[in-house]
């Protein structure tokens, strides 16, 4: 039985599933973190398979508010595929990630007390390992950037800032918060209390290297944890309370480094202010779209399309495919009733987890409070970014939430290699297939020496089950402007809209005779005030070219974005 086998393969696989995906640096164009996500799905799939013969029943767990919330989200992507216009490739990918999150949540909720303790420790060891290795990666990226080879250690595209192997400063900061929580749990449980202060300092210093403002707020959460959690040892509480001091000292150290002529990313980052005007603007625009579609929203995965093609004269100039706020994203895409129910269930689940963690005592208190902190820190990030759209964050977060919640169902109620084996196997096989499937997209953007012509590679990529929308982008921007390019544009726009795509979109509409549509899309490109669009519109300054280019004149009416799908 699992509870009697601390070195169970499940425990080792769980630690690996949490640790390895954020450490993978290797990637291929066009999806920078796809391999990280596939590794996360496959790793958690193997963990589910190993647990299959002694796993708890999942039926009682489905009655919990967290599981109901994920179940409501699970049907959203394919609903948008069937009744809206979301491409099947995008719907399948989102369904797989949400379904995996629901599976690991149900698994964690049903664990017996001994198994829950072992699973929590395995998860925290994995998060601690990925945190420590990410610290090493970050030090190289900032202090020895030539040592980043792009294969084992990702290159930072921002001078003076660490990005980790996930290539995003905010993602690195969230990993540091998780590693800090894991360090507290492990050092308390294993009696390694002297190790906690240097571990916390390493993670806080890395947050400073990332220059993530979200990470700075996360450090404040660690200090609050040390202030309110009396179940922690005195040394652990003092270490957590000292994290703001560690932040100040880390800043001073980097300021000394900057004084010697080196780049200090955090100083320039915070000079922009505590907030982000573009993020506030996207929230404002998202709320306007929500009010325009209050009941059913614009459709799962369709915010990018709807926002890019709706007139917003004061829109932020950056291209956003997400509102960078979880409640706002759900509201604009699902509508207020559906999103409100999902958010209410999630809040109920957090209240259950918080109440249980507060009332628990002994080892159970340490476990539940650490698990709750993992959820709360990524929840904070979700108010400013969209980390839970990535499998390597969603799956550990769902598992941690399951550990923090009250046990669901009877621990003696077991099923024999039932749904867990099938779900785990499907995740493993699906990830392997997706890896092969993606190779057809890589061939478009990075062809081999003996590659077939581009049009043939695009046609092959458009037959991809999971990534056809990425082949469509190549078709939309490289094929002759016309019906085929226009059809590809309409599909890929659900995934990505940028200046280049809008320009070709307008030209394809013109080529198919839709002059008013071409002008309308061109008007949206003007709103972004992008150098690509500005260069294109320079032709309008020449009277001869302006007469031949209908996009030089604004559209005479507002076109409903839904008619452009």
C-alpha positions, 0 to 999 in steps of 0.5 A, a space after each residue: 500500500 502507498 502509505 507504507 512505501 515512502 520510496 514509492 515510484 509515485 513519490 519520486 515521479 511526483 517530485 520529478 513532475 513538479 521539478 523538471 518542467 520549469 528547468 527545461 531550456 530547450 525549445 523550438 520556434 514558434 512556441 517557447 514553452 511548449 516542451 515544458 508544458 508537454 513534459 509537465 503533462 507527461 510527468 503528471 500522467 505517469 504519476 497518475 498511472 503509478 497511483 492507479 492500483 491504490 488510488 481513491 475513488 474520484 466520485 466523492 471528490 467531484 462534489 467539492 467546489 474546486 472540482 465543480 469549478 474545474 468541471 465547469 471550465 472543462 466544458 468551456 473550450 469545446 463549447 467554443 469550438 462547437 458553437 463559436 469559431 474557436 479552432 479545434 486545435 486550440 480547444 483540444 489543447 485547453 481541454 487537455 490541460 484543464 482535464 489534467 488539472 481536474 485529475 490531479 486535484 481529485 487525486 490529491 483530495 482523496 489521499 489518506 492521511 499518511 499518503 497525503 503527508 508523503 505526497 506533500 513532501 514529494 511535491 515540496 522537494 520537487 519545488 525546492 529542487 527546481 527553485 535551487 537550480 533556477 537560482 543557479 540559472 539566474 545567476 549565470 543569466 545576470 552575472 555570466 550571460 555568455 554561459 547561457 547556451 540556450 540549450 541547458 540554460 536559456 538566454 535572457 532577452 533582457 539585459 540585467 534581468 534573470 528570466 529562468 529557463 521559462 524565459 519569463 521574469 514573472 514565472 521565475 518569481 513565482 517559482 521562487 515563491 513556491 520554492 520558499 514555501 517548500 523550503 519552510 515545509 521541508 526544513 520544519 519537517 526534517 529538522 533542518 531549520 538552520 538551512 532556511 535563512 540561506 535558502 530564503 535569501 537565495 530565493 529573495 535575491 533571485 526575485 530581485 534579479 528577475 525585477 518582477 514586481 509581482 515577486 516583490 508583493 509575493 515576498 510581502 506574503 511570505 512575511 505575513 505568513 511568518 507573522 500570522 502562522 503560530 504553528 511554525 517554529 520561532 526560527 522559521 517565523 523569524 526567517 519569514 519576517 526577515 524576507 523584506 530585509 533580505 529584499 532590501 539587502 539584495 537590492 543594495 548588493 545589486 545597486 553596488 554592482 550597478 555602480 560599477 557599470 553593470 546593468 541592474 534590471 530591477 532599478 529600471 523596472 521599478 522606475 516605471 512605477 508600481 503599476 502598469 498603465 497598459 495592464 490597467 488599460 487592458 482591464 478597462 477594455 476587457 470590462 467594456 467587452 464584458 458589458 457588451 457580452 454580459 451573458 455568454 461572453 465573447 467565447 473561450 479563447 476568443 478575447 484576443 480576436 474580439 479585443 483586437 477587432 473592436 474599436 478602442 482608440 485609447 488601447 494600449 499599443 502592445 498586443 495582448 492575447 489575455 487580460 492578465 487577470 483571472 477573474 477578468 479573463 473568465 468574465 469576458 470570455 464566459 460571461 458574468 453568470 458562468 464566470 461568476 459561478 466558477 469564481 464563487 466555487 473557487 472562493 468557496 474552495 479557498 475558504 474551505 482550505 483556509 478554514 481547514 488549515 487554520 483549525 488543523 494542528 501538528 503535522 497536518 497544520 504544517 502540510 495544509 498551510 504550506 499547500 495553501 500558501 502554494 495556492 495563494 502565491 500563484 493566485 496572487 500572480 493570477 491577478 496580474 498575469 496568467 500563469 494558470 494557463 500553463 500546465 507546469 503551474 496549473 498542475 502543481 497548483 491543483 495538486 496543492 489545492 487538493 492537499 489543502 482541502 478536506 479529504 473527500 470520500 472514504 480512504 478505503 474506497 479504492 478502484 482497481 486501475 480504473 480512470 486514473 490509469 486511463 487518464 494518466 496513460 492518455 496524458 502520456 500518449 497525448 504528450 508524445 503525439 503532440 511532440 511529433 505533431 509539433 515537429 510539423 510546425 517546426 519544419 515551417 519555421 526552421 526547415 532542414 536543408 532538404 526541406 520541401 517548399 514552404 507551401 507544402 510545409 504549411 499544408 502539412 502543418 495545417 493538418 496538425 491536430 494540436 497546432 494547425 493554428 500556428 501553421 495558419 499564421 505562416 499561411 496568412 502572412 506568406 501566401 498570396 493575399 486572397 481567399 486561402 490566406 484570409 481563411 488561415 488568418 481568421 483561424 490563427 487570429 484566435 491564437 495571435 494577432 500582431 501588426 504583421 497579421 493585421 496588415 496581411 488580413 486587410 490586404 486579403 480582405 481587399 483582394 477578395 473584394 471586401 474594401 470596407 472590411 479591409 479599411 476596418 481592419 486597417 483602422 484597428 492596426 492604426 490604433 496600435 501605433 506599431 512601427 510595422 503599421 506606421 511604415 505601411 501607412 507611409 504610402 498614404 502620404 503619396 497622393 498616387 499611392 493613396 488613391 490605389 490603397 483603400 486602407 488610406 481612408 477610414 471605414 465608414 462604419 463599425 463592423 461587428 468583430 463576430 462577422 470577421 471570424 
